Amino acid sequence: MTLTDRILSSILSNTKAPEDRKIGVEIECLYYTKEGQRLPVNIGESFSAQAMKDELEQKFSKTATPPHISIEPGGQMEWASPPHTTLFDVDKSLQQYFGYTEEIADREELIQLDLSLEPFFAPEDIELINQNKYYHMHNRFSLTGELGPWMMRNTTSVQINLDYSSLEEAEEMAFVADCITPLSSMMFSHSPFWNGKPANMENLRYRIWNNTDNERCGSLMGFGIVEKKGLLESFSRLVQMTPAIFIRGTDDELLPFDGPMGKWLQLLEDANALSDDIIQLALHQLFTHVR
C-alpha cells in the first residue's frame, strides 16, 4: 500500500451507513473583561480562558455525550457539539452551552462577542496560549504570510462537520463546499471592524486566512484540485507535500520538523509505526477551507 493509499484509507475509515450519518458544528467566540481587554488565555491572578474552560467542562461532566470545549491560541473559546442527527438537536446543544457561558459571563462581568475578527486589538496585544503546538504554529506563520499572527489570535470561525457514507459522497460534498466557499465567506463574514476601524466592503477574515500560509491555506482549487472524481486521492497527495509544522516525538512531545509531512509519514510507514492517530495529526496541519 502506498502512502497515498494509507492516508486515503484513514480518511475513509470513519465512513457511516447512510441512515447513521450525523452533523456536528464548531463555534468560537471572543471574550473580554469589563475593562474592554481580551480575557487572558493563561491561568494567572485574574479569571482566564483556561479557568472558564475548566468550569464549562465541569458543568457538562454529567452530560451523557458532552461537547468538546477547547481554547484557541488567543483565548477564543471553542465549542464543538457532539454529533447529532438533526440541526434542531445541534441548536438545543448550542443553547445549553450558551446558557452556561452567559452564566459565567454575568458572574465574572465578561463581554461575549461572536464576531469572526477581533475588532480592536493587534496580535501583539494578545497573549499567546502556553502550549508547544501554538508556539510552533506562531513561529511558522510569522514567516510564511503577512497575516498569520492575525489568524491565530484575532479570528474565530464556525466549522461544519458532516459524516459521509462513501468515497463518492465525500468527494461530492467536498467539491461543492469548495465551490461555494467564496460566496459563503461573503455571506457570513461578520467582521465589521479591524484595528478599531470599519472594514467597509472588505471581507477581512477571508483575506487573513488567505495570507497566512500559501502552502496549507486556501481553496482546494487553488491547489489544482478542480474535479470531484479523485478529489480525496489528490487531497491525500497534498497532505504529503505540505510542510510539517510539528511532529510527534517518541515521548508524545510535539517537535519542529524541517520538511514535508510526507517525509515524516513515510519514515513512520517504513518503520511500521504509522497509525491513524498520526495521520490525523498530519491532516490537522492542513488549513484549506474544506478539509
Backbone bond lengths (Angstrom), bond angles and torsions (degrees), N, CA, C in turn:
res aa  C-N    CA-C-N  psi(-1)  N-CA   C-N-CA  omega(-1)  CA-C   N-CA-C  phi
1 M - - - 1.463 - - 1.531 109.11 -
2 T 1.333 116.61 129.00 1.457 120.34 178.44 1.531 109.93 -74.25
3 L 1.334 115.80 166.08 1.458 119.65 178.60 1.530 110.59 -63.73
4 T 1.325 116.57 -36.64 1.466 119.82 176.41 1.519 110.63 -60.50
5 D 1.326 116.86 -45.29 1.464 120.88 178.18 1.522 111.20 -63.30
6 R 1.319 116.09 -36.68 1.475 120.13 -179.33 1.524 110.55 -65.44
7 I 1.329 117.25 -43.11 1.465 121.12 178.48 1.521 110.25 -66.59
8 L 1.329 116.38 -43.91 1.464 120.78 179.02 1.521 110.96 -60.67
9 S 1.314 116.45 -41.31 1.464 120.77 178.46 1.520 111.39 -62.41
10 S 1.324 116.51 -38.69 1.464 120.18 178.80 1.525 110.92 -66.52
11 I 1.334 116.83 -41.25 1.466 120.85 178.85 1.525 110.75 -61.52
12 L 1.321 116.63 -38.50 1.467 121.10 -176.63 1.524 113.20 -87.70
13 S 1.327 117.45 0.04 1.469 119.83 -176.21 1.523 112.86 -69.35
14 N 1.327 117.45 -19.23 1.467 120.77 180.00 1.524 112.78 -103.53
15 T 1.317 116.69 21.47 1.462 120.31 177.35 1.529 110.33 -60.10
16 K 1.338 116.51 136.67 1.458 122.06 -177.75 1.526 110.89 -110.05
17 A 1.332 116.21 155.63 1.456 120.44 170.07 1.527 108.25 -65.67
18 P 1.339 118.89 147.16 1.470 120.23 -176.45 1.522 113.65 -51.11
19 E 1.328 116.87 -39.85 1.465 119.73 -177.94 1.527 113.07 -75.06
20 D 1.334 117.26 -10.98 1.471 120.97 -178.43 1.528 113.14 -104.50
21 R 1.314 117.40 3.69 1.461 120.12 -178.11 1.529 111.15 -66.12
22 K 1.329 115.44 140.79 1.462 120.77 -179.69 1.530 110.19 -133.83
23 I 1.318 114.32 171.91 1.459 121.60 -179.37 1.522 109.40 -127.48
24 G 1.301 116.33 144.88 1.460 121.68 175.33 1.520 109.70 -135.95
25 V 1.318 116.18 157.61 1.459 121.39 -178.29 1.523 109.23 -134.15
26 E 1.326 116.42 141.58 1.462 122.18 173.54 1.529 108.27 -119.17
27 I 1.324 115.97 128.39 1.462 121.45 -176.11 1.523 109.61 -131.08
28 E 1.326 116.08 132.74 1.466 122.00 179.01 1.530 110.28 -113.88
29 C 1.327 116.30 146.36 1.465 122.31 177.45 1.529 110.20 -134.34
30 L 1.317 115.27 156.39 1.462 123.06 175.57 1.524 109.55 -98.30
31 Y 1.333 116.47 144.34 1.464 120.85 178.64 1.525 110.15 -128.94
32 Y 1.338 114.49 142.85 1.455 122.33 -177.55 1.528 110.41 -131.35
33 T 1.310 115.62 152.04 1.457 120.88 173.49 1.532 108.92 -76.96
34 K 1.324 116.03 169.47 1.469 119.41 179.77 1.527 111.70 -64.63
35 E 1.338 116.76 -19.35 1.465 120.46 177.05 1.527 112.37 -82.46
36 G 1.333 116.94 -3.33 1.452 120.47 178.68 1.508 114.53 89.63
37 Q 1.340 118.25 10.20 1.463 122.38 176.62 1.528 109.64 -92.41
38 R 1.326 116.54 152.47 1.460 119.18 175.71 1.520 109.44 -62.56
39 L 1.323 116.51 140.92 1.457 121.71 177.29 1.527 109.09 -59.80
40 P 1.340 119.25 125.77 1.468 120.22 179.13 1.525 110.94 -55.93
41 V 1.314 116.05 140.26 1.457 119.38 -176.88 1.524 112.15 -83.58
42 N 1.320 117.10 -36.33 1.463 120.90 -175.60 1.527 111.52 -96.95
43 I 1.322 116.19 154.51 1.458 121.56 179.21 1.524 110.05 -64.00
44 G 1.326 115.70 132.91 1.463 121.38 179.54 1.506 110.15 -156.10
45 E 1.312 116.64 -148.27 1.457 121.05 -177.51 1.524 112.22 -74.48
46 S 1.319 117.98 -28.65 1.462 121.77 -178.51 1.527 110.19 -107.35
47 F 1.321 116.00 169.47 1.467 121.67 178.94 1.526 109.29 -59.99
48 S 1.321 116.75 138.02 1.461 121.65 -173.04 1.517 111.37 -128.69
49 A 1.332 114.78 168.32 1.460 120.43 175.37 1.527 110.61 -61.77
50 Q 1.337 117.20 -36.72 1.463 120.20 178.38 1.522 110.73 -63.76
51 A 1.335 117.43 -41.30 1.465 120.89 177.85 1.523 110.75 -64.92
52 M 1.314 116.76 -37.59 1.459 120.97 178.31 1.522 110.80 -66.07
53 K 1.325 116.46 -43.15 1.464 120.99 177.57 1.525 110.53 -59.79
54 D 1.324 117.33 -46.42 1.466 121.14 -179.69 1.525 110.89 -59.75
55 E 1.325 117.11 -41.14 1.464 120.40 -179.26 1.524 111.21 -68.97
56 L 1.316 116.96 -39.79 1.464 120.24 177.95 1.524 110.95 -63.40
57 E 1.315 116.90 -42.77 1.468 120.31 178.48 1.525 110.90 -62.66
58 Q 1.318 116.97 -37.41 1.455 120.75 177.49 1.530 110.68 -65.07
59 K 1.308 117.46 -40.06 1.460 121.48 179.82 1.524 111.50 -65.22
60 F 1.331 116.60 -33.14 1.463 120.73 -179.26 1.531 112.44 -91.40
61 S 1.319 118.41 0.41 1.469 121.44 -170.88 1.527 113.22 -62.38
62 K 1.316 117.40 -26.75 1.462 120.15 -178.72 1.529 112.39 -98.08
63 T 1.326 116.01 4.34 1.460 120.52 176.89 1.522 109.53 -75.90
64 A 1.326 116.41 138.47 1.469 120.65 -176.72 1.526 111.34 -57.50
65 T 1.322 116.97 -46.89 1.466 121.57 177.68 1.522 107.97 -127.66
66 P 1.330 117.19 86.96 1.466 119.67 -175.31 1.525 111.94 -71.09
67 P 1.324 116.90 153.99 1.464 119.96 173.44 1.522 110.09 -73.13
68 H 1.318 115.33 170.63 1.467 120.11 174.64 1.524 108.00 -101.42
69 I 1.327 116.43 121.71 1.459 121.89 179.23 1.524 108.44 -106.32
70 S 1.320 117.08 130.94 1.466 120.33 179.45 1.522 109.76 -143.06
71 I 1.321 115.44 168.53 1.459 121.93 -179.21 1.525 108.66 -118.54
72 E 1.314 115.80 129.80 1.453 121.32 175.60 1.539 109.37 -80.73
73 P 1.331 117.93 169.55 1.471 119.94 -168.13 1.521 116.42 -61.10
74 G 1.335 118.40 -23.62 1.458 119.71 178.90 1.513 113.61 -103.31
75 G 1.332 116.90 11.94 1.455 120.83 -179.72 1.514 113.93 96.56
76 Q 1.337 118.13 4.10 1.451 120.32 174.80 1.534 108.33 -62.52
77 M 1.326 116.60 134.92 1.460 120.62 -179.27 1.523 109.05 -93.92
78 E 1.341 115.93 128.59 1.461 120.47 -178.50 1.516 110.78 -113.90
79 W 1.305 115.31 130.17 1.469 123.37 173.73 1.519 107.77 -109.60
80 A 1.321 117.12 124.00 1.462 122.44 175.71 1.518 107.78 -114.75
81 S 1.307 116.29 115.11 1.459 120.49 -175.40 1.521 110.94 -67.19
82 P 1.331 116.79 154.52 1.460 118.63 166.28 1.528 107.97 -64.58
83 P 1.315 118.67 159.47 1.467 119.25 175.77 1.524 110.85 -67.13
84 H 1.328 116.47 135.08 1.464 122.03 -178.38 1.522 110.19 -127.87
85 T 1.330 114.70 161.01 1.458 120.81 180.00 1.520 111.64 -81.78
86 T 1.339 117.50 -35.38 1.459 121.31 -176.88 1.525 110.90 -128.35
87 L 1.330 115.15 160.62 1.459 120.43 175.68 1.525 111.41 -68.33
88 F 1.340 116.77 -26.36 1.464 119.71 176.16 1.529 110.27 -62.36
89 D 1.327 116.13 -40.04 1.468 119.93 178.42 1.528 111.02 -69.06
90 V 1.330 116.45 -37.43 1.466 119.96 176.27 1.523 110.02 -61.15
91 D 1.333 116.07 -44.94 1.463 120.20 -179.71 1.529 111.54 -64.43
92 K 1.317 116.97 -39.79 1.472 120.17 177.98 1.528 110.36 -60.42
93 S 1.323 116.44 -43.06 1.459 121.06 178.31 1.525 111.07 -65.37
94 L 1.337 116.39 -39.90 1.463 121.07 179.64 1.529 111.23 -64.95
95 Q 1.332 116.48 -42.52 1.465 119.46 -179.71 1.529 111.37 -64.53
96 Q 1.328 116.83 -34.74 1.465 119.41 175.59 1.532 110.04 -63.67
97 Y 1.313 116.46 -43.50 1.469 121.15 178.64 1.523 111.00 -61.55
98 F 1.334 116.77 -48.43 1.463 119.88 179.96 1.528 111.70 -63.52
99 G 1.326 116.70 -31.26 1.455 119.03 174.96 1.515 111.49 -61.22
100 Y 1.329 116.22 -41.75 1.469 120.64 178.46 1.529 111.40 -69.15
101 T 1.352 116.98 -42.90 1.470 118.81 -178.64 1.530 111.20 -66.34
102 E 1.334 116.70 -36.40 1.467 119.47 178.15 1.522 110.91 -67.11
103 E 1.326 116.57 -36.74 1.464 120.69 177.32 1.530 110.70 -61.64
104 I 1.335 116.10 -45.24 1.468 120.38 179.00 1.525 110.69 -67.89
105 A 1.340 116.17 -42.85 1.462 120.20 -178.88 1.530 111.38 -62.24
106 D 1.322 117.23 -40.56 1.471 120.12 178.56 1.530 110.72 -63.49
107 R 1.319 116.15 -42.74 1.468 119.83 -177.84 1.517 111.68 -68.22
108 E 1.343 116.74 -42.27 1.468 121.36 -175.93 1.530 112.82 -92.29
109 E 1.330 115.90 2.28 1.470 121.62 -179.75 1.530 110.88 57.99
110 L 1.324 115.27 50.33 1.454 121.89 178.26 1.523 110.33 -99.77
111 I 1.313 115.12 157.81 1.463 122.44 175.45 1.524 107.67 -113.71
112 Q 1.333 117.06 128.23 1.465 121.75 178.88 1.522 109.43 -105.29
113 L 1.340 116.58 129.56 1.456 122.20 175.41 1.519 109.21 -121.35
114 D 1.336 115.67 137.55 1.462 119.62 178.16 1.527 111.55 -105.81
115 L 1.329 117.02 24.66 1.460 120.55 175.87 1.528 110.36 -69.78
116 S 1.329 116.43 154.68 1.467 119.63 179.33 1.525 112.56 -88.94
117 L 1.335 116.93 -4.59 1.465 120.87 179.17 1.523 109.59 -141.50
118 E 1.322 115.63 131.95 1.463 121.78 174.92 1.539 109.58 -53.92
119 P 1.340 118.47 121.27 1.467 119.79 -172.57 1.524 115.69 -85.19
120 F 1.332 118.42 -15.43 1.463 120.20 -170.09 1.526 114.60 -116.88
121 F 1.336 116.88 -48.02 1.459 121.20 -165.57 1.526 113.07 -101.01
122 A 1.337 115.25 153.85 1.461 122.67 172.19 1.529 108.75 -88.02
123 P 1.340 118.89 162.15 1.469 120.85 -177.77 1.520 113.58 -56.18
124 E 1.328 117.22 -38.15 1.464 119.59 -177.19 1.525 112.35 -68.16
125 D 1.326 117.19 -12.98 1.466 120.92 177.40 1.528 112.19 -88.29
126 I 1.329 116.82 -4.78 1.462 121.46 -172.55 1.522 109.56 -115.77
127 E 1.312 116.18 129.21 1.464 122.40 -179.68 1.529 110.57 -64.91
128 L 1.330 116.45 140.49 1.460 121.94 176.70 1.519 109.58 -92.82
129 I 1.316 116.18 138.45 1.459 120.78 -179.51 1.529 110.17 -61.21
130 N 1.318 115.50 144.28 1.461 121.51 -176.43 1.531 110.29 -85.08
131 Q 1.333 116.17 74.46 1.463 122.40 177.98 1.527 108.92 -141.91
132 N 1.335 116.41 135.54 1.466 120.70 -177.92 1.521 112.37 -56.45
133 K 1.336 115.71 -39.94 1.467 120.49 -179.56 1.525 111.08 -51.62
134 Y 1.316 115.89 -46.00 1.460 119.73 -175.60 1.522 112.50 -81.26
135 Y 1.323 117.90 -24.37 1.468 119.55 171.55 1.533 109.77 -63.82
136 H 1.344 115.95 -43.54 1.463 119.77 178.71 1.529 110.62 -63.77
137 M 1.334 116.66 -41.77 1.462 120.24 179.07 1.526 111.00 -63.79
138 H 1.322 116.46 -43.26 1.469 120.10 179.37 1.530 110.79 -60.79
139 N 1.329 116.39 -44.59 1.466 120.03 179.82 1.522 110.95 -61.77
140 R 1.312 116.87 -39.71 1.463 121.28 179.67 1.534 111.17 -67.82
141 F 1.337 115.77 -52.17 1.459 119.62 -172.35 1.526 113.25 -74.92
142 S 1.314 117.07 -15.77 1.464 119.50 174.47 1.524 111.02 -71.17
143 L 1.330 116.55 -16.44 1.460 121.69 -177.35 1.519 113.41 -108.12
144 T 1.342 117.36 -24.18 1.461 119.88 -168.96 1.512 114.64 -92.95
145 G 1.324 117.95 -27.83 1.458 119.83 -176.06 1.511 111.77 -144.40
146 E 1.313 115.35 162.87 1.456 120.07 -178.96 1.526 112.04 -70.29
147 L 1.337 117.29 -27.91 1.463 120.08 -169.86 1.523 113.32 -124.05
148 G 1.351 117.77 20.38 1.456 120.74 -179.59 1.517 114.24 -56.00
149 P 1.341 119.41 -48.48 1.470 119.52 178.24 1.524 113.07 -60.73
150 W 1.335 116.92 -30.22 1.464 119.79 176.11 1.523 110.39 -65.00
151 M 1.327 117.29 -42.31 1.460 120.41 179.31 1.517 110.89 -58.23
152 M 1.327 117.61 -44.86 1.456 121.18 -173.36 1.519 112.89 -70.06
153 R 1.318 117.33 -46.22 1.471 121.04 -170.56 1.521 114.33 -103.49
154 N 1.338 116.74 -16.07 1.461 119.06 -167.97 1.524 114.85 -120.10
155 T 1.325 118.79 0.44 1.459 119.41 179.65 1.523 111.07 -119.85
156 T 1.323 114.56 156.94 1.460 122.06 171.22 1.523 107.56 -127.53
157 S 1.320 116.38 171.53 1.459 118.59 -177.73 1.517 111.00 -152.48
158 V 1.320 113.89 164.44 1.460 122.68 167.33 1.521 106.30 -118.74
159 Q 1.306 116.96 126.31 1.463 121.51 -179.61 1.520 109.33 -120.05
160 I 1.315 116.05 134.57 1.460 121.74 178.95 1.522 108.40 -108.03
161 N 1.327 116.44 127.01 1.462 122.26 -179.88 1.525 109.21 -110.82
162 L 1.317 116.12 124.02 1.459 121.45 -175.76 1.521 110.73 -122.16
163 D 1.325 115.76 133.63 1.459 120.23 171.37 1.524 109.58 -72.86
164 Y 1.335 116.45 157.85 1.459 121.59 175.69 1.522 108.17 -137.56
165 S 1.330 114.68 153.08 1.463 119.67 -173.52 1.523 113.17 -105.63
166 S 1.327 117.39 -6.38 1.464 119.80 -179.21 1.523 109.44 -162.14
167 L 1.315 115.46 166.67 1.459 121.38 175.10 1.521 110.35 -58.41
168 E 1.330 115.93 -44.89 1.460 120.42 -176.79 1.530 111.40 -63.93
169 E 1.332 116.47 -41.33 1.460 119.48 179.83 1.528 110.61 -66.67
170 A 1.318 117.06 -42.26 1.464 120.50 179.18 1.528 110.66 -60.68
171 E 1.326 116.91 -42.42 1.464 120.06 -179.24 1.523 111.51 -67.52
172 E 1.325 117.14 -39.52 1.464 119.67 179.07 1.530 111.14 -66.82
173 M 1.333 116.85 -43.04 1.463 120.56 178.77 1.529 110.86 -61.32
174 A 1.321 116.64 -45.44 1.463 120.25 -178.89 1.526 111.07 -65.69
175 F 1.322 116.93 -40.32 1.465 120.92 -178.61 1.526 111.14 -65.13
176 V 1.331 116.48 -47.21 1.469 120.35 -179.89 1.528 110.23 -63.57
177 A 1.338 116.51 -44.51 1.467 120.11 -179.81 1.526 111.02 -60.52
178 D 1.333 116.92 -39.47 1.464 120.11 179.62 1.526 110.76 -67.28
179 C 1.328 116.53 -37.97 1.468 120.54 -179.30 1.524 112.12 -64.65
180 I 1.324 117.06 -37.43 1.465 119.76 -175.63 1.530 112.96 -91.49
181 T 1.340 117.45 0.77 1.468 120.16 -177.67 1.529 113.42 -56.03
182 P 1.340 120.57 -45.98 1.475 118.31 179.41 1.526 112.47 -58.42
183 L 1.332 116.90 -40.88 1.463 120.53 179.83 1.523 111.35 -68.65
184 S 1.335 116.68 -48.05 1.466 119.41 -177.70 1.523 111.27 -65.39
185 S 1.330 117.11 -34.09 1.468 119.07 179.74 1.522 111.29 -67.49
186 M 1.334 117.34 -30.57 1.464 120.20 175.99 1.525 111.32 -75.48
187 M 1.324 116.28 -41.87 1.463 120.40 -177.75 1.524 111.73 -64.29
188 F 1.332 116.50 -35.50 1.457 120.65 -173.76 1.533 112.05 -117.64
189 S 1.324 117.25 28.73 1.466 120.85 -177.58 1.520 111.72 -58.75
190 H 1.323 117.28 -53.22 1.474 123.32 173.87 1.531 111.66 52.29
191 S 1.337 115.63 43.77 1.476 120.45 178.72 1.528 109.00 -131.32
192 P 1.329 117.62 71.89 1.474 121.12 -171.76 1.525 115.03 -75.76
193 F 1.338 117.50 -16.93 1.466 119.84 -176.62 1.526 110.66 -135.14
194 W 1.332 114.01 151.23 1.461 121.39 178.11 1.526 107.23 -148.87
195 N 1.342 116.43 122.94 1.469 120.21 -177.94 1.526 112.11 56.91
196 G 1.332 116.20 34.83 1.453 121.04 177.52 1.513 115.11 77.20
197 K 1.332 117.44 8.09 1.459 120.97 -178.96 1.531 110.25 -121.11
198 P 1.336 117.70 151.39 1.465 120.34 179.14 1.526 111.55 -61.63
199 A 1.321 115.44 142.02 1.464 120.66 178.20 1.518 111.68 -80.04
200 N 1.340 116.42 -16.42 1.461 122.21 -176.06 1.532 109.88 57.10
201 M 1.308 118.48 -124.22 1.466 120.51 -175.39 1.526 113.04 -97.05
202 E 1.316 117.97 5.27 1.469 120.17 -175.35 1.527 111.47 -83.82
203 N 1.317 116.37 133.66 1.471 122.57 177.23 1.531 107.20 -86.87
204 L 1.327 115.78 84.89 1.461 120.45 -167.48 1.514 113.53 -69.02
205 R 1.326 117.82 -41.95 1.466 118.49 -177.85 1.532 110.40 -61.88
206 Y 1.328 116.61 -41.83 1.460 121.18 178.44 1.529 109.99 -62.11
207 R 1.326 116.05 -41.34 1.464 120.32 178.66 1.526 110.59 -63.03
208 I 1.332 117.24 -42.59 1.466 121.05 -178.83 1.523 110.87 -62.08
209 W 1.320 117.16 -47.67 1.464 119.77 -178.54 1.525 111.50 -65.42
210 N 1.317 116.85 -32.54 1.461 119.47 178.99 1.524 112.56 -79.12
211 N 1.329 117.72 -6.02 1.467 121.49 177.12 1.526 111.05 -121.25
212 T 1.321 115.69 34.82 1.465 121.31 179.17 1.525 111.62 -101.86
213 D 1.323 116.94 -52.61 1.468 121.34 -179.40 1.519 107.31 -163.07
214 N 1.308 117.52 103.55 1.461 121.58 -174.42 1.520 113.50 -65.20
215 E 1.333 117.45 -14.29 1.461 119.87 -179.18 1.529 112.64 -89.41
216 R 1.353 117.47 -4.17 1.467 118.37 179.94 1.528 113.44 -142.84
217 C 1.325 118.15 -5.78 1.466 121.51 -176.94 1.530 110.25 -116.12
218 G 1.328 115.65 156.71 1.454 120.70 175.92 1.514 112.02 117.44
219 S 1.307 115.81 -166.81 1.463 121.64 -179.15 1.519 110.53 -85.34
220 L 1.317 116.07 157.48 1.464 120.15 174.97 1.525 110.32 -62.71
221 M 1.340 116.14 -37.41 1.464 119.37 179.56 1.521 110.89 -61.77
222 G 1.328 116.18 -32.82 1.455 119.73 177.82 1.516 113.10 -63.77
223 F 1.330 116.38 -19.86 1.470 121.67 176.95 1.530 111.26 -101.45
224 G 1.321 116.37 14.47 1.456 120.52 176.64 1.513 114.76 83.70
225 I 1.322 118.27 9.26 1.468 121.70 177.65 1.519 106.80 -91.98
226 V 1.339 116.72 92.92 1.466 121.61 -168.20 1.525 113.17 -115.94
227 E 1.320 117.71 3.75 1.462 120.96 178.45 1.513 109.57 -132.51
228 K 1.341 116.05 147.78 1.460 118.39 -179.77 1.528 111.66 -75.42
229 K 1.324 118.06 -32.44 1.462 119.97 178.20 1.526 109.23 -71.28
230 G 1.314 116.10 123.44 1.455 121.00 -178.13 1.517 113.65 82.24
231 L 1.340 117.23 9.39 1.467 120.57 -176.47 1.521 112.00 -60.31
232 L 1.327 117.69 -45.40 1.465 119.68 -176.78 1.526 111.96 -68.83
233 E 1.317 116.87 -33.48 1.468 119.07 175.97 1.529 110.10 -65.94
234 S 1.340 115.88 -42.24 1.467 119.73 177.18 1.519 110.89 -64.22
235 F 1.333 116.61 -39.49 1.461 120.91 178.34 1.525 110.33 -63.95
236 S 1.320 117.21 -38.71 1.467 121.23 178.96 1.522 111.16 -64.01
237 R 1.321 116.72 -34.90 1.473 119.95 175.76 1.528 110.97 -72.00
238 L 1.337 115.85 -36.24 1.465 119.92 178.23 1.524 110.94 -61.83
239 V 1.323 116.81 -39.89 1.466 120.95 177.68 1.524 110.22 -55.52
240 Q 1.324 116.40 -42.97 1.462 120.52 -176.75 1.531 112.28 -68.36
241 M 1.327 116.91 -29.96 1.470 120.13 -177.88 1.523 112.66 -83.72
242 T 1.330 117.01 -17.15 1.464 121.30 -175.52 1.525 110.96 -73.68
243 P 1.325 119.05 130.96 1.473 120.64 177.99 1.528 111.12 -60.20
244 A 1.316 116.33 136.48 1.465 120.74 177.56 1.522 109.79 -72.70
245 I 1.332 115.63 139.56 1.465 120.28 171.48 1.518 109.11 -86.00
246 F 1.328 115.15 -40.85 1.465 121.24 178.41 1.518 108.42 -156.66
247 I 1.327 115.73 163.05 1.458 122.22 174.71 1.524 107.93 -130.03
248 R 1.301 116.08 167.41 1.461 120.46 178.30 1.520 109.43 -95.89
249 G 1.340 115.60 122.87 1.453 120.70 179.01 1.515 112.12 -78.75
250 T 1.325 116.11 -179.71 1.465 120.90 -176.64 1.518 112.55 -65.47
251 D 1.335 117.46 -25.36 1.467 120.70 178.76 1.526 111.38 -101.53
252 D 1.348 116.45 21.65 1.468 124.39 179.22 1.528 113.78 70.93
253 E 1.328 117.56 5.24 1.461 119.83 176.08 1.524 109.31 -75.09
254 L 1.334 116.71 141.25 1.453 121.20 177.46 1.522 109.42 -83.56
255 L 1.339 115.59 124.34 1.460 121.91 -174.31 1.524 110.06 -121.65
256 P 1.338 118.27 149.36 1.468 119.95 174.77 1.524 110.04 -66.88
257 F 1.337 116.10 154.84 1.459 120.87 -179.25 1.517 108.01 -143.97
258 D 1.309 116.67 130.24 1.459 122.03 -178.82 1.522 108.90 -97.60
259 G 1.318 116.10 97.32 1.452 119.72 179.86 1.517 111.46 149.92
260 P 1.331 116.47 172.74 1.464 120.05 179.51 1.524 111.34 -73.08
261 M 1.328 115.67 157.82 1.461 119.46 -179.32 1.521 111.70 -64.35
262 G 1.325 116.74 -28.57 1.454 119.14 178.35 1.516 112.65 -61.55
263 K 1.326 116.83 -35.54 1.468 120.79 178.16 1.524 110.60 -63.27
264 W 1.335 116.03 -45.87 1.469 120.97 179.22 1.527 111.13 -65.03
265 L 1.332 116.33 -46.38 1.465 119.99 -178.06 1.524 111.37 -64.58
266 Q 1.343 117.17 -37.02 1.461 119.94 -179.63 1.524 111.12 -67.95
267 L 1.333 116.95 -36.93 1.469 120.21 175.92 1.526 110.64 -59.69
268 L 1.319 116.87 -41.96 1.463 120.77 178.76 1.520 111.21 -70.00
269 E 1.320 116.38 -39.07 1.467 119.94 179.00 1.529 110.45 -63.65
270 D 1.323 117.09 -41.75 1.463 120.78 179.21 1.524 111.55 -65.07
271 A 1.341 116.02 -28.46 1.471 120.98 179.39 1.525 111.80 -92.15
272 N 1.342 115.46 8.16 1.470 121.09 -178.33 1.533 111.31 56.36
273 A 1.338 115.95 37.57 1.470 121.00 -176.97 1.529 112.39 -122.36
274 L 1.333 116.71 10.83 1.460 120.09 -178.61 1.524 110.23 -85.04
275 S 1.325 116.59 123.56 1.463 121.94 -178.86 1.523 109.97 -119.58
276 D 1.330 116.30 166.72 1.461 120.55 176.58 1.527 111.14 -62.67
277 D 1.326 117.72 -33.30 1.466 120.56 178.14 1.527 111.22 -62.51
278 I 1.331 115.88 -40.55 1.463 120.02 178.63 1.529 110.16 -66.98
279 I 1.325 116.63 -41.93 1.465 119.95 178.04 1.524 110.48 -61.49
280 Q 1.332 116.87 -39.96 1.465 120.03 176.84 1.527 111.15 -62.99
281 L 1.327 117.28 -37.68 1.465 120.79 177.20 1.526 110.29 -61.65
282 A 1.326 116.12 -38.01 1.464 120.33 177.27 1.529 110.98 -69.88
283 L 1.329 117.03 -44.43 1.466 120.70 -179.74 1.525 111.60 -59.56
284 H 1.324 116.62 -35.40 1.462 120.82 -178.61 1.528 112.96 -73.96
285 Q 1.335 116.91 -3.02 1.462 120.34 176.13 1.525 111.84 -98.17
286 L 1.328 115.83 6.44 1.458 121.72 174.13 1.524 107.41 -105.34
287 F 1.327 117.53 127.20 1.461 121.39 -173.69 1.521 112.17 -116.07
288 T 1.315 117.36 34.96 1.456 119.51 173.63 1.527 109.43 -63.21
289 H 1.336 116.21 156.82 1.461 119.56 -177.74 1.526 111.25 -59.58
290 V 1.313 116.28 -34.62 1.469 122.14 176.60 1.514 107.39 -115.53
291 R 1.331 116.27 126.30 1.460 118.56 -178.59 1.524 110.11 -157.22
